[in-house]
Amino acid sequence: MASALDRAYNIEDLREVARKRLPRGLFEFVDRGAEDEVSLRGNREAMHRIAFRSRVLADTSTRSLETTLFGRSQSCPLIVAPTGAVGLMWYDGEVEAARAAASLGIPYTLSTASIAPLEDVAARAGGDLWFQLYVWPDLSLSEEIILRAKAAGYRVLILTADAAVPSNREYNRRNAFTVPIRFNSRNMFDVLRHPGWIASVMLKHLINGGVPEFANLPQAYRSNLRGKGSTRLMPPNAPITPEVMRRCRALWDGPLLVKGLLSPEDARLAADCGMDGVIVSNHGGRTLDGAMAPIEALPAVVDAVGHRLAVLVDSGFRRGADVAKALALGAQAVLLGRAPLWGTAVAGEAGARHALSLIRSELDRVMGQVGAATIADLNRSLLTLRGTSLAASLEAAQSRRPD
Ligand SMILES: Cc1cc2nc3c(=O)[nH]c(=O)nc-3n(C[C@H](O)[C@H](O)[C@H](O)COP(=O)(O)O)c2cc1C
């Protein structure tokens, strides 16, 4: 697999290798967005609308990407975002991806919807581990998992707020990629066309413990992916209200974040409820279709609450240049979802490390090119909206012209 990684010069290359390796149902589960994918595309389009106004008359040959988040220093302002079912991309995928993050000196966030139990990942992966929680209507079940995460040594807790209403992902239903998985001629044929994935992922699960399941779910919600023994399919998520934030705050003395906000009003509310940070996110375009791009929502959130708590961002980050733009707009760090997931799907730990290293080295290069020797040197004066400077000059020229 080393050669596939050697030939992957960017995240898009990794995505293409993953497309070949994974059954289509699984690939699309990761790759696609809700409904017409307006949010998904918008996340990338928004990045491209921002341009650098670089400063080159400076020596940036010595650069540092180091940053400190919630009292701990890390090699660069990147974090692996929580993504469910990583163990279906690669056998033991959560542990491998977490080890990759640890080896690069950045945090890894385990999703509630992981295949590996949270205790197992904590015991075997090492590094700075964060935990993401989907809150359930029976809050006592959520409180149990918070205590489990605390006991296992997770440092930061993230409450995801933008998935309380189930999203409409039609491709999952078309591919019969649902929980429980229902096999039909289409998805059976799809899986059989990927013998490498069957051998390296599914067979290993079957030999080592049976059909994979969402191991963190409370017993009442437990089901393996064939739905055997389930009392219900997937637990519904509850909304993150001020009451929920306050109850979680009382249980968790470490850094506590809310993920999935776009508005400064929500960010203020989160600060009022004692949160330590917010993650500006539209879930990578997977929940509300037509949601604004988080990179565009970011400046208003930073201006509203940046002095009270940490503002992080995700959704649509594929290049170091995208990360540099978010940092220049005031984000303290960027979470990466699909990028490390493609790496994991291609080559487990080595693949995830490759994906993260690509973005880190791109960020390093861009910082040098725009005139920033440190993360703190990135600021809004380095950015402009594509076309706006030209439009302003032309308009000024028009207004000076005599009639
Ligand atoms: C396959 C997949 C599964 C995800 N699962 C979760 C999850 O369990 N919890 C959560 O808070 N976010 C989840 N997300 C959203 C990510 O945490 C993150 O917000 C998003 O992927 C960022 O966008 P990006 O993929 O463009 O980097 C998931 C995203 C993907 C692609």
The ligand as an ORCA input file, in Angstrom:
! r2SCAN-3c Opt
* xyz 0 1
  C     -18.542      9.749      7.456
  C     -18.765     10.857      8.429
  C     -19.256     10.578      9.686
  C     -19.458     11.609     10.609
  N     -19.862     11.296     11.870
  C     -19.973     12.279     12.789
  C     -20.285     11.952     14.133
  O     -20.454     10.797     14.482
  N     -20.388     12.977     15.004
  C     -20.191     14.304     14.644
  O     -20.299     15.193     15.483
  N     -19.854     14.612     13.389
  C     -19.735     13.638     12.452
  N     -19.364     13.950     11.188
  C     -19.066     15.361     10.847
  C     -17.590     15.690     11.117
  O     -17.302     15.704     12.484
  C     -17.213     17.056     10.570
  O     -18.090     18.032     11.063
  C     -17.228     17.104      9.030
  O     -16.804     15.896      8.483
  C     -16.325     18.224      8.568
  O     -16.360     18.343      7.188
  P     -15.262     17.701      6.205
  O     -15.590     16.242      6.103
  O     -15.505     18.429      4.927
  O     -13.906     17.938      6.806
  C     -19.172     12.948     10.246
  C     -18.664     13.215      8.981
  C     -18.448     12.202      8.073
  C     -17.868     12.526      6.721
*
